[in-house]
């Protein structure tokens, strides 16, 4: 979950830091955001399972 959350924040930070260019969130950034948010949601669903062995 942490990787997904940090990745999402990093993508938004890159967009804010690189203010000199026009546009906004591009198609590649959108794909990255979808992957990172999906990873964070997957992590959230796994937290209640705990640390039980398979």
Secondary structure as GFF3:
##gff-version 3
##sequence-region A 1 54
A	DSSP	alpha_helix	2	17	.	.	.	ID=ss1
A	DSSP	alpha_helix	27	47	.	.	.	ID=ss2
###
